[in-house]
């Protein structure tokens, strides 16, 4: 470590004051592992645009396509059905995964000078997000860097009766250390990282809606009396759980390297070691039993659930390019993959240890007009399959994705203080056939993007109203029609996306029938140095019975009692950029109290965030 620090210090002295100013966003670029993997290595410039810069919240960063529990850092799940992108038996505890730094999406920089980025957002209601990154080249072929992210959030309801020092609901740390190296003639290169996350959440179990006599109100009584029950005045409320908490701690070592003994041909290897700890405790079951949140205790008077998961994965293969011309040609890839994993729990008598072996391939053809067609397949020997075929051009994208995947480990077997199920050998694989397509039509300043997705599911596994996994024997069809509209006229622009969704079996899969995002913005250039954008972000979901959340197993599950009313959520913002500094000021939920409903629900009996002022800054340094 001392040698590394010394090398960095000496390197920093090469530049004098007269040369530092030449460095900036255009001289600091980054590559992505997936591009190198697909033989399309590209160096991207750092994003300095104002579009979407105000979206510090993880839901808005992901296009509102997730559901959470109404607070930054709480459990997240996709609003719409999403077919799995991997085959084999996965753990299945992923509600906090969106907050982790993804090892496969690390940005590997090539810097001519040290690069640092400091991002801080104060989200209102005590929410904070800090994101710090630093990267620098040791020499022209070797870069190292790190990234640290820290989201925190206090309770948004049921905070009035507790000690202020215990008011923090979400406390999280995410860290990544990464490096990219090429040898002198670039025949060998390696990209690798170490990522760590420690995510802790106080689980509230939803709002306990009580009358003046401390009796629990029915759902109908709540929905019919929203104005008088002060449901949206958080500190006056009580939570169902008063001493419960979850922890998702994970660390992963990931690296990709390749060697090209001859031009157009490479040998590659990918290594992953992932260790996870999923923990839940509730030391006040008397309170939770009063509201019937869990089934009766099976073993102990208090609940402490701990699951440890360890995964080793090695992928080795060959890949290369057959070029027929300057712009067109074939890319190919063939691989073998081995997964070894173990699962331990403080309630299991016997640890689970398994291995899986996969083979697969990928073929891609680039046409002279920059369009491409690819097909990829992977097979778990003796089990799962995955197949995708897709055509992409400037005008159209169309594809087919079929996956036949194993039940997750938690769907197969789980033993805790309140739940006990063993579905090993009982659940069939889940198969999903997905046909999709979209157009991209430009008419002057207007871009129209219609899309369609048709999915057919067989043997779908879900968590029922009792939070227990269940398999649906009948096929389920989903149809999602989308329409994207972008319009620009002078300094004005708007970006819109809407979906209409129908599901053949709403008893098993519940989604909002209508879903829409919209941004309206106006750009201003002041004195040729200050860039300003002012506007509003809008989001709407129609009424639907969104899934409830069971923190003990970290799973969302069906519920029939509470329908989230449809609601239009509006944020007003102003963003600024001067040289290498970006700022935003934002009034979230600016329309609260201006509509017939005084607020909105993010999940069953979890209110969304109230109106609040937020601000943030991103400062980039290149010396």
C-alpha positions as CSV (number, residue, x, y, z in Angstrom):
1,X,0.0,0.0,0.0
2,X,2.9,2.4,0.8
3,X,4.5,1.7,-2.6
4,X,1.2,2.5,-4.3
5,X,0.7,5.8,-2.4
6,X,4.3,6.7,-3.3
7,X,3.8,6.0,-6.9
8,X,0.6,8.0,-7.0
9,X,2.2,11.0,-5.2
10,X,5.2,11.0,-7.6
11,X,2.9,10.8,-10.6
12,X,0.8,13.7,-9.4
13,X,3.9,16.0,-9.5
14,X,4.4,15.6,-13.2
15,X,1.9,18.3,-14.1
16,X,2.6,21.9,-13.3
17,X,0.1,24.7,-12.8
18,X,0.2,25.8,-16.5
19,X,-0.9,22.4,-17.8
20,X,-3.5,21.4,-15.3
21,X,-6.2,23.5,-16.9
22,X,-6.1,21.5,-20.2
23,X,-7.7,18.5,-18.5
24,X,-11.4,18.1,-18.1
25,X,-14.4,15.8,-19.1
26,X,-13.2,15.4,-22.6
27,X,-9.8,14.0,-21.5
28,X,-11.1,11.6,-18.9
29,X,-13.0,8.7,-20.4
30,X,-14.2,5.3,-19.2
31,X,-14.9,1.8,-20.6
32,X,-17.4,-0.9,-19.6
33,X,-16.6,-4.5,-19.2
34,X,-19.5,-5.6,-21.4
35,X,-18.2,-3.7,-24.4
36,X,-14.8,-5.3,-24.1
37,X,-16.4,-8.6,-23.6
38,X,-18.3,-8.1,-26.9
39,X,-15.2,-6.9,-28.8
40,X,-16.7,-3.4,-29.1
41,X,-14.5,-1.5,-26.7
42,X,-15.7,2.1,-26.5
43,X,-14.4,5.0,-24.4
44,X,-17.3,7.1,-23.1
45,X,-17.1,10.7,-22.0
46,X,-18.2,11.7,-18.5
47,X,-21.8,12.8,-18.2
48,X,-22.0,16.6,-17.5
49,X,-25.6,17.0,-18.8
50,X,-28.4,18.5,-16.7
51,X,-31.1,16.1,-18.0
52,X,-32.2,14.0,-15.0
53,X,-29.5,15.3,-12.7
54,X,-32.1,16.2,-10.0
55,X,-33.1,12.5,-9.6
56,X,-31.2,11.5,-6.5
57,X,-33.9,9.1,-5.4
58,X,-33.2,5.4,-6.5
59,X,-36.8,5.0,-7.7
60,X,-36.5,8.0,-10.1
61,X,-33.1,6.9,-11.2
62,X,-34.7,3.7,-12.4
63,X,-37.6,5.4,-14.1
64,X,-40.1,4.7,-11.3
65,X,-40.1,1.1,-12.4
66,X,-39.7,-0.1,-8.9
67,X,-41.9,-0.2,-5.8
68,X,-40.4,0.6,-2.4
69,X,-41.8,1.2,1.1
70,X,-41.9,5.0,0.9
71,X,-38.4,5.8,2.0
72,X,-34.9,5.9,0.5
73,X,-33.1,2.6,1.1
74,X,-36.1,0.5,1.8
75,X,-36.9,-2.9,0.1
76,X,-37.4,-2.5,-3.6
77,X,-39.1,-4.7,-6.2
78,X,-39.9,-4.3,-9.9
79,X,-43.4,-2.9,-10.6
80,X,-43.7,-5.1,-13.7
81,X,-42.9,-8.7,-14.2
82,X,-39.2,-9.1,-15.2
83,X,-37.9,-12.4,-16.5
84,X,-34.7,-13.6,-14.8
85,X,-31.5,-12.8,-16.8
86,X,-29.6,-15.8,-15.2
87,X,-30.4,-19.4,-15.0
88,X,-29.5,-21.8,-12.2
89,X,-30.7,-21.7,-8.6
90,X,-30.2,-18.2,-7.3
91,X,-30.6,-17.1,-3.7
92,X,-33.7,-15.0,-4.3
93,X,-33.2,-12.3,-1.6
94,X,-32.7,-9.2,-3.8
95,X,-34.8,-6.4,-2.4
96,X,-31.7,-4.4,-1.5
97,X,-29.7,-5.3,-4.6
98,X,-30.6,-2.0,-6.4
99,X,-28.6,-0.1,-3.7
100,X,-25.4,-2.2,-4.2
101,X,-22.7,-1.1,-6.6
102,X,-23.0,-3.6,-9.5
103,X,-19.6,-5.3,-10.1
104,X,-20.5,-5.8,-13.8
105,X,-21.3,-2.2,-14.4
106,X,-18.2,-0.5,-12.9
107,X,-16.7,2.3,-15.0
108,X,-13.1,1.7,-15.8
109,X,-11.4,5.0,-16.5
110,X,-8.5,6.1,-18.7
111,X,-7.4,9.4,-17.3
112,X,-4.7,11.8,-18.3
113,X,-4.8,13.4,-14.9
114,X,-6.3,12.4,-11.6
115,X,-10.1,12.5,-11.7
116,X,-12.4,13.0,-8.6
117,X,-16.1,13.3,-8.4
118,X,-18.0,14.5,-5.3
119,X,-21.8,14.1,-5.2
120,X,-24.0,15.1,-2.3
121,X,-27.7,15.3,-2.1
122,X,-29.8,16.5,0.8
123,X,-33.2,15.0,0.0
124,X,-35.5,16.7,2.5
125,X,-37.0,15.0,5.6
126,X,-33.5,14.1,6.6
127,X,-32.6,12.0,3.6
128,X,-29.0,12.1,2.5
129,X,-26.9,10.6,-0.2
130,X,-23.1,10.9,-0.6
131,X,-21.2,9.5,-3.6
132,X,-17.5,10.0,-3.9
133,X,-15.2,8.6,-6.6
134,X,-11.5,9.0,-7.4
135,X,-9.6,7.5,-10.3
136,X,-6.2,7.9,-11.8
137,X,-3.7,6.3,-14.2
138,X,-0.5,4.8,-12.8
139,X,0.7,4.9,-16.4
140,X,-0.9,5.0,-19.8
141,X,-2.0,1.3,-19.5
142,X,-3.0,1.0,-15.9
143,X,-5.7,2.7,-14.0
144,X,-6.9,2.4,-10.4
145,X,-9.9,3.9,-8.6
146,X,-12.4,3.7,-5.9
147,X,-16.0,4.7,-5.3
148,X,-17.9,5.2,-2.0
149,X,-21.6,5.6,-1.6
150,X,-23.6,6.3,1.5
151,X,-27.4,6.7,1.6
152,X,-29.1,7.4,4.9
153,X,-32.7,8.2,5.8
154,X,-34.7,8.7,9.0
155,X,-38.1,7.3,9.7
156,X,-40.8,9.0,7.8
157,X,-43.5,7.9,10.2
158,X,-43.8,6.6,13.8
159,X,-40.8,8.7,14.8
160,X,-42.4,10.8,17.5
161,X,-42.3,8.3,20.4
162,X,-38.7,7.1,20.0
163,X,-35.3,8.4,21.0
164,X,-34.0,10.8,18.3
165,X,-30.7,8.9,18.3
166,X,-32.6,5.8,17.1
167,X,-34.6,7.6,14.5
168,X,-32.4,6.5,11.5
169,X,-34.3,3.9,9.5
170,X,-31.7,3.3,6.8
171,X,-28.0,3.3,7.2
172,X,-25.9,2.0,4.4
173,X,-22.3,1.9,3.1
174,X,-21.3,0.8,-0.4
175,X,-17.7,0.7,-1.6
176,X,-15.8,-0.4,-4.7
177,X,-12.1,-0.7,-5.5
178,X,-11.4,-1.2,-9.2
179,X,-8.5,-1.4,-11.7
180,X,-7.9,-1.8,-15.4
181,X,-4.6,-2.9,-16.9
182,X,-3.3,-3.6,-20.4
183,X,0.1,-4.9,-21.4
184,X,2.4,-3.1,-23.8
185,X,0.8,-4.4,-27.0
186,X,-2.7,-4.8,-25.6
187,X,-2.8,-8.5,-26.2
188,X,-3.7,-9.0,-22.6
189,X,-6.0,-6.9,-20.4
190,X,-7.7,-7.4,-17.0
191,X,-10.6,-5.5,-15.5
192,X,-11.4,-6.2,-11.8
193,X,-13.1,-4.9,-8.7
194,X,-13.9,-5.6,-5.1
195,X,-17.3,-4.4,-4.0
196,X,-18.7,-4.2,-0.4
197,X,-22.1,-3.3,0.9
198,X,-23.5,-3.1,4.4
199,X,-27.1,-2.1,4.3
200,X,-29.1,-1.8,7.5
201,X,-32.8,-1.0,7.8
202,X,-35.3,-0.6,10.6
203,X,-38.3,-2.6,9.6
204,X,-41.6,-0.9,10.5
205,X,-44.1,-3.5,9.2
206,X,-46.4,-0.7,7.8
207,X,-48.5,1.9,9.7
208,X,-50.6,0.6,12.6
209,X,-53.8,2.5,12.1
210,X,-55.5,2.9,15.5
211,X,-58.5,4.7,16.7
212,X,-58.7,6.8,19.9
213,X,-59.3,3.6,21.9
214,X,-56.1,2.0,20.4
215,X,-58.1,-0.5,18.3
216,X,-56.8,-1.4,14.9
217,X,-59.0,0.1,12.1
218,X,-60.1,-1.9,9.1
219,X,-58.8,-1.1,5.6
220,X,-62.1,0.3,4.5
221,X,-62.2,2.6,7.5
222,X,-58.8,3.9,6.6
223,X,-59.5,4.5,2.9
224,X,-62.8,6.2,3.6
225,X,-61.4,8.6,6.2
226,X,-58.0,9.6,4.9
227,X,-58.7,13.3,5.6
228,X,-59.5,12.9,9.3
229,X,-57.1,10.1,10.3
230,X,-53.9,12.2,9.7
231,X,-52.5,9.2,7.8
232,X,-50.0,11.5,6.0
233,X,-48.7,13.2,9.2
234,X,-46.0,10.7,9.9
235,X,-45.0,11.5,13.5
236,X,-48.5,11.0,14.8
237,X,-48.6,7.4,13.7
238,X,-47.6,4.1,15.2
239,X,-45.7,1.3,13.3
240,X,-46.7,-2.3,13.5
241,X,-43.1,-3.4,14.3
242,X,-41.2,-1.5,17.0
243,X,-37.9,-3.3,17.4
244,X,-37.2,-5.1,14.1
245,X,-34.4,-4.7,11.7
246,X,-32.8,-6.2,8.5
247,X,-29.2,-6.3,7.3
248,X,-27.9,-7.2,3.9
249,X,-24.1,-7.4,4.0
250,X,-22.3,-8.6,0.9
251,X,-18.8,-8.5,-0.6
252,X,-17.7,-9.7,-4.0
253,X,-14.5,-10.1,-5.9
254,X,-15.0,-9.9,-9.6
255,X,-12.5,-9.8,-12.5
256,X,-12.5,-10.3,-16.3
257,X,-9.4,-10.9,-18.3
258,X,-8.6,-11.9,-21.9
259,X,-5.6,-12.8,-24.0
260,X,-5.3,-12.4,-27.7
261,X,-2.6,-14.7,-29.1
262,X,-3.5,-13.7,-32.7
263,X,-5.6,-10.9,-34.1
264,X,-9.4,-11.4,-34.0
265,X,-9.2,-14.3,-31.4
266,X,-9.2,-14.1,-27.6
267,X,-9.2,-16.5,-24.7
268,X,-11.1,-15.1,-21.7
269,X,-11.9,-16.0,-18.1
270,X,-14.3,-14.4,-15.6
271,X,-14.1,-15.0,-11.8
272,X,-16.6,-14.2,-9.1
273,X,-16.6,-14.8,-5.4
274,X,-19.6,-13.5,-3.6
275,X,-20.4,-13.7,0.1
276,X,-23.7,-12.6,1.5
277,X,-25.2,-12.3,5.0
278,X,-29.0,-11.7,5.2
279,X,-30.1,-11.0,8.7
280,X,-33.5,-10.2,10.4
281,X,-34.4,-9.8,14.0
282,X,-37.5,-8.8,16.0
283,X,-37.1,-8.5,19.7
284,X,-40.7,-7.4,20.4
285,X,-43.0,-10.1,19.1
286,X,-45.7,-9.2,21.6
287,X,-46.4,-6.0,19.7
288,X,-46.2,-7.7,16.3
289,X,-48.4,-10.6,17.4
290,X,-51.1,-8.0,18.4
291,X,-51.5,-7.0,14.8
292,X,-51.1,-10.6,13.4
293,X,-48.0,-9.6,11.3
294,X,-46.4,-13.1,11.5
295,X,-47.7,-16.6,12.1
296,X,-47.2,-17.9,15.6
297,X,-43.7,-18.4,16.8
298,X,-42.3,-22.0,16.3
299,X,-39.2,-22.1,18.4
300,X,-38.1,-19.0,20.4
301,X,-39.9,-16.1,22.1
302,X,-37.9,-13.6,19.9
303,X,-36.9,-13.9,16.3
304,X,-33.4,-13.9,14.9
305,X,-32.9,-15.2,11.4
306,X,-29.5,-15.4,9.7
307,X,-28.7,-16.7,6.2
308,X,-25.2,-17.0,4.8
309,X,-24.6,-17.6,1.1
310,X,-21.2,-18.2,-0.5
311,X,-20.7,-18.4,-4.3
312,X,-17.7,-19.2,-6.5
313,X,-18.2,-18.9,-10.2
314,X,-15.7,-19.4,-13.0
315,X,-16.4,-18.8,-16.7
316,X,-13.9,-19.7,-19.4
317,X,-14.2,-19.4,-23.1
318,X,-13.0,-18.3,-26.5
319,X,-14.3,-15.4,-28.6
320,X,-13.3,-13.4,-31.7
321,X,-14.3,-11.5,-34.8
322,X,-14.6,-12.4,-38.5
323,X,-14.5,-9.1,-40.4
324,X,-15.9,-9.1,-43.9
325,X,-15.5,-5.3,-44.4
326,X,-14.8,-2.1,-42.6
327,X,-18.2,-2.1,-40.9
328,X,-19.7,-5.6,-41.1
329,X,-18.7,-9.0,-39.8
330,X,-19.3,-11.7,-37.2
331,X,-18.5,-11.8,-33.5
332,X,-18.7,-15.1,-31.8
333,X,-18.3,-16.4,-28.3
334,X,-18.4,-19.9,-26.6
335,X,-18.0,-20.6,-22.9
336,X,-18.2,-23.1,-20.1
337,X,-19.3,-21.9,-16.6
338,X,-19.1,-23.5,-13.2
339,X,-21.0,-22.4,-10.1
340,X,-20.3,-23.7,-6.6
341,X,-22.4,-22.4,-3.8
342,X,-23.3,-23.1,-0.2
343,X,-26.2,-21.9,2.0
344,X,-26.2,-21.9,5.8
345,X,-28.9,-20.8,8.2
346,X,-29.1,-20.7,12.0
347,X,-32.4,-22.7,11.7
348,X,-31.1,-25.4,9.2
349,X,-29.6,-28.6,10.7
350,X,-27.8,-29.4,7.5
351,X,-25.9,-26.9,5.3
352,X,-26.7,-26.8,1.6
353,X,-23.8,-27.3,-0.8
354,X,-24.3,-27.6,-4.6
355,X,-22.5,-27.1,-7.9
356,X,-23.8,-26.3,-11.4
357,X,-22.2,-26.6,-14.8
358,X,-23.2,-24.5,-17.9
359,X,-22.3,-24.2,-21.5
360,X,-23.3,-21.4,-23.9
361,X,-22.5,-19.3,-26.9
362,X,-23.2,-16.0,-28.6
363,X,-23.2,-15.1,-32.3
364,X,-23.5,-11.5,-33.5
365,X,-23.5,-10.0,-37.1
366,X,-23.0,-6.3,-37.8
367,X,-24.5,-5.1,-41.0
368,X,-22.9,-2.3,-43.1
369,X,-25.7,0.2,-42.0
370,X,-24.7,-0.3,-38.3
371,X,-27.7,-2.5,-37.5
372,X,-27.0,-5.9,-35.9
373,X,-28.5,-9.3,-35.2
374,X,-27.4,-11.5,-32.4
375,X,-28.5,-14.8,-30.9
376,X,-27.2,-16.2,-27.5
377,X,-28.0,-19.4,-25.6
378,X,-26.9,-21.0,-22.4
379,X,-27.7,-24.4,-20.9
380,X,-27.4,-25.7,-17.4
381,X,-26.4,-29.3,-17.9
382,X,-29.4,-31.4,-16.9
383,X,-31.6,-28.4,-16.2
384,X,-32.3,-24.8,-17.1
385,X,-32.1,-23.1,-20.5
386,X,-31.8,-19.5,-21.8
387,X,-32.2,-18.3,-25.3
388,X,-32.3,-14.8,-26.8
389,X,-32.5,-13.5,-30.4
390,X,-32.6,-9.8,-31.2
391,X,-32.3,-7.4,-34.2
392,X,-31.3,-3.8,-33.6
393,X,-31.3,-0.9,-36.0
394,X,-31.8,2.8,-35.9
395,X,-35.5,2.3,-36.7
396,X,-36.5,-0.9,-35.0
397,X,-35.6,-3.3,-32.2
398,X,-37.3,-6.7,-32.1
399,X,-36.5,-9.8,-30.2
400,X,-37.4,-13.1,-28.5
401,X,-36.3,-14.1,-25.0
402,X,-37.1,-17.5,-23.6
403,X,-35.9,-18.7,-20.2
404,X,-36.6,-21.9,-18.3
405,X,-35.2,-21.3,-14.8
406,X,-35.0,-23.1,-11.5
407,X,-36.9,-21.9,-8.4
408,X,-34.8,-19.7,-6.2
409,X,-33.2,-21.3,-3.1
410,X,-35.6,-19.4,-0.8
411,X,-38.6,-20.6,-2.8
412,X,-37.4,-24.1,-2.5
413,X,-36.7,-24.3,1.3
414,X,-37.0,-21.9,4.2
415,X,-37.1,-22.5,8.0
416,X,-37.5,-19.7,10.5
417,X,-39.2,-18.9,13.8
418,X,-42.5,-18.3,11.9
419,X,-42.3,-20.1,8.6
420,X,-41.4,-23.6,7.5
421,X,-41.6,-24.8,3.9
422,X,-39.8,-27.4,1.9
423,X,-40.6,-27.4,-1.8
424,X,-37.5,-29.3,-3.0
425,X,-38.6,-31.7,-5.7
426,X,-42.1,-30.2,-5.7
427,X,-41.8,-27.1,-7.7
428,X,-41.2,-27.3,-11.5
429,X,-39.0,-24.9,-13.4
430,X,-40.6,-21.6,-14.3
431,X,-40.7,-21.0,-18.1
432,X,-41.1,-17.6,-19.7
433,X,-41.5,-16.7,-23.4
434,X,-41.2,-13.0,-24.1
435,X,-41.6,-11.3,-27.5
436,X,-40.8,-7.6,-27.7
437,X,-40.3,-4.8,-30.2
438,X,-40.2,-1.1,-30.5
439,X,-39.9,1.6,-33.2
440,X,-37.9,4.8,-33.1
441,X,-39.4,7.3,-35.5
442,X,-38.0,10.9,-35.8
443,X,-40.1,13.6,-37.3
444,X,-38.1,16.8,-37.0
445,X,-38.1,17.7,-33.3
446,X,-40.5,14.9,-32.4
447,X,-39.4,11.4,-31.7
448,X,-42.1,8.7,-31.4
449,X,-41.3,5.3,-29.8
450,X,-44.1,2.8,-29.7
451,X,-43.3,-0.6,-28.1
452,X,-45.0,-3.9,-27.3
453,X,-44.1,-6.8,-24.9
454,X,-46.0,-10.1,-24.8
455,X,-45.1,-12.6,-22.2
456,X,-46.3,-16.1,-21.6
457,X,-45.5,-17.7,-18.2
458,X,-45.8,-21.3,-17.2
459,X,-45.5,-22.7,-13.7
460,X,-45.0,-19.2,-12.3
461,X,-44.0,-19.1,-8.6
462,X,-45.1,-16.3,-6.3
463,X,-45.6,-15.6,-2.6
464,X,-49.2,-15.8,-1.6
465,X,-51.3,-13.8,0.9
466,X,-49.7,-15.7,3.7
467,X,-46.2,-14.9,2.4
468,X,-45.6,-18.5,1.5
469,X,-44.3,-19.6,-2.0
470,X,-46.9,-21.1,-4.3
471,X,-46.8,-22.3,-7.9
472,X,-49.5,-21.4,-10.4
473,X,-50.4,-24.5,-12.6
474,X,-52.1,-22.4,-15.4
475,X,-50.3,-20.3,-18.0
476,X,-50.4,-16.5,-17.5
477,X,-50.2,-14.0,-20.3
478,X,-49.1,-10.4,-20.0
479,X,-49.4,-7.7,-22.6
480,X,-47.7,-4.3,-22.2
481,X,-48.1,-1.6,-24.8
482,X,-45.8,1.4,-24.5
483,X,-45.6,4.8,-26.1
484,X,-42.6,7.2,-25.8
485,X,-42.7,10.7,-27.0
486,X,-39.9,13.2,-27.1
487,X,-40.3,16.7,-28.4
488,X,-37.8,19.6,-28.7
489,X,-38.5,23.1,-29.9
490,X,-35.8,25.7,-29.3
491,X,-35.0,25.7,-25.6
492,X,-38.1,23.7,-24.7
493,X,-38.1,19.9,-24.5
494,X,-40.3,17.2,-23.0
495,X,-39.7,13.4,-22.5
496,X,-42.7,11.1,-21.9
497,X,-43.2,7.4,-21.5
498,X,-46.5,5.6,-20.9
499,X,-47.5,1.9,-20.5
500,X,-50.8,0.1,-20.7
501,X,-50.7,-3.4,-19.2
502,X,-53.1,-6.3,-19.1
503,X,-52.6,-9.6,-17.2
504,X,-54.7,-12.7,-17.8
505,X,-54.5,-13.7,-14.1
506,X,-54.7,-10.7,-11.8
507,X,-55.1,-13.1,-8.8
508,X,-51.4,-13.9,-9.1
509,X,-49.7,-10.9,-10.8
510,X,-50.9,-7.4,-9.9
511,X,-49.6,-4.4,-11.8
512,X,-51.0,-0.9,-12.5
513,X,-53.0,-0.9,-15.7
514,X,-51.7,2.6,-16.5
515,X,-48.2,3.9,-15.8
516,X,-46.6,7.1,-17.0
517,X,-43.5,9.3,-16.6
518,X,-43.2,12.8,-18.0
519,X,-40.6,15.6,-17.9
520,X,-41.2,19.1,-19.1
521,X,-38.1,21.4,-19.1
522,X,-36.8,24.7,-20.5
523,X,-33.0,25.4,-21.0
524,X,-31.4,28.7,-20.5
525,X,-27.8,29.8,-21.2
526,X,-26.8,32.8,-19.1
527,X,-23.7,34.9,-19.9
528,X,-22.4,32.0,-22.0
529,X,-21.1,30.2,-18.9
530,X,-24.1,29.3,-16.7
531,X,-26.4,26.5,-18.0
532,X,-29.9,26.4,-16.4
533,X,-32.7,24.0,-16.7
534,X,-36.1,24.5,-15.0
535,X,-39.0,22.1,-15.2
536,X,-41.2,19.4,-13.6
537,X,-41.1,15.6,-13.3
538,X,-44.5,13.9,-13.3
539,X,-45.3,10.3,-12.4
540,X,-48.6,8.4,-12.4
541,X,-49.7,4.9,-11.6
542,X,-53.4,3.8,-11.7
543,X,-55.0,2.1,-8.7
544,X,-53.9,-1.5,-8.0
545,X,-53.4,-3.9,-5.1
546,X,-49.6,-3.7,-4.9
547,X,-47.7,-6.4,-3.1
548,X,-47.0,-6.2,0.6
549,X,-43.6,-6.9,2.2
550,X,-42.5,-9.6,4.6
551,X,-39.1,-8.5,6.1
552,X,-38.5,-11.9,7.7
553,X,-37.9,-13.6,4.3
554,X,-37.2,-10.3,2.4
555,X,-40.0,-11.1,0.0
556,X,-42.9,-9.1,-1.5
557,X,-46.2,-11.1,-1.5
558,X,-49.8,-10.8,-2.5
559,X,-52.4,-9.0,-0.4
560,X,-56.1,-8.5,-1.0
561,X,-57.1,-5.9,1.5
562,X,-55.5,-2.6,0.4
563,X,-55.7,-1.0,-3.0
564,X,-53.3,1.8,-3.6
565,X,-55.3,4.7,-5.1
566,X,-54.2,6.1,-8.4
567,X,-52.1,9.3,-7.9
568,X,-50.2,11.9,-9.9
569,X,-46.9,12.8,-8.2
570,X,-45.2,16.0,-9.3
571,X,-41.7,17.4,-8.6
572,X,-40.5,20.9,-9.6
573,X,-36.8,21.5,-10.1
574,X,-34.1,23.8,-11.3
575,X,-30.6,22.6,-12.2
576,X,-27.4,24.5,-12.9
577,X,-24.0,23.9,-14.5
578,X,-21.1,26.3,-14.4
579,X,-17.8,24.9,-15.6
580,X,-17.3,21.6,-13.8
581,X,-19.9,22.0,-11.0
582,X,-23.6,20.9,-11.3
583,X,-26.3,22.0,-8.8
584,X,-30.0,21.1,-8.4
585,X,-32.8,22.5,-6.3
586,X,-36.0,20.6,-6.1
587,X,-39.4,20.6,-4.5
588,X,-40.5,17.0,-4.2
589,X,-44.2,16.2,-4.2
590,X,-45.0,19.8,-4.9
591,X,-48.6,19.0,-5.5
592,X,-49.3,17.6,-2.1
593,X,-52.7,18.9,-0.8
594,X,-53.6,20.2,-4.2
595,X,-55.6,17.1,-5.2
596,X,-58.6,15.3,-3.9
597,X,-56.3,12.9,-2.0
598,X,-54.0,14.5,0.6
599,X,-51.1,12.2,-0.3
600,X,-50.1,8.8,-1.8
601,X,-49.2,5.3,-0.7
602,X,-45.9,3.7,-1.9
603,X,-47.0,0.3,-0.7
604,X,-49.9,-1.2,1.3
605,X,-50.2,1.1,4.4
606,X,-46.8,2.7,3.7
607,X,-47.3,6.4,2.9
608,X,-45.0,8.1,0.3
609,X,-42.7,10.9,1.0
610,X,-44.4,14.3,1.8
611,X,-43.6,17.6,0.1
612,X,-39.9,18.5,0.9
613,X,-37.2,20.8,-0.4
614,X,-34.1,19.0,-1.7
615,X,-30.8,20.2,-3.2
616,X,-27.6,18.6,-4.4
617,X,-24.2,19.3,-5.9
618,X,-21.8,17.4,-8.1
619,X,-18.2,18.8,-8.3
620,X,-15.7,17.2,-10.6
621,X,-12.0,17.7,-10.3
622,X,-9.4,16.8,-13.0
623,X,-6.1,17.5,-11.3
